[in-house]
């Protein structure tokens, strides 16, 4: 049986790390917006600059292109879609939709450390990301991105190791298909 897991969440809540750990445990491919854009650039023989220019000019709708690539991955199965890209396919029937969130200060500190930037810059990145993801879900589904009915499970990663979060998700997938 082929499985699909979506791990959307807040910037800095650990979506990428959790997906990587879970992907190794399950031998699933992990994809996110960064990986998809790299694939578009590589396969399309475009530079990032050309892709950005085409997006800004309206020549291509990058969001639709990314969604199309994600749907290709979903058709293959045994995939984890994490981060912003996962929000683009929340309307799809998949095995699990797990929303990761964390306290704002935790996220700001994590982003500052991960990107090697000042706290003020990280705070702005978190704010912009929250605004972007909120707007995306509102536009696509007319719901709040924090609406728990969009997801199978919500996990606060503030006080959990990412390995533990990955194990919670693995167990949820395993239990979903256990015979009663």
Phi, psi and omega in degrees: 000132179270139183238154177226128178236131174255132176233076172280165178173190182275143174303128179091359180274352175102017182305314182295311181298313181298316179298319179297314180297313181296320178301320177293318180298319186261353186059045177255151173281141177250131177231153176209178184302317181301314181295321180293316179298320177300319179295317179299315181295315182293308183287328181273355181053042176250154171272163176301322181297316179295318179298316179297316180297318179294325178290313181295326180282348182086005180296323174227151175259099185302322180301317179292322178296315179298315179301318179298317178295318178300316179299324175299315178298319181298323181293335178280329180078178184048056184221148173243123176255123185236159175074211185301321181301327180296328179296332183291342183235026178299339181279356182275152177275108181232174182290312181216142172237109185244118180266124178257133178221166179202163177302145183303313182296322176301313181296317180298313179298319181295316180293318178301316180292312184296320183266352182066044182238168178290156181301320179298320179293319178294320178301317179293321178297317179295315180299312181296318180296315179300317180296316180297310183293322177299313180296321180299310181294320179298316181292317184281323189236358182056040178222163174284140178296342179266006179291115184295341181288349177283343190235159174279330184204145174241133182233125175276114184268002185306315185245021180241144172286145182298328175300318179293320179296316178299320179293322176300315181292317178301316180296320178298317179296314180300314182289334181298328185251010175289141177286138181276000000 
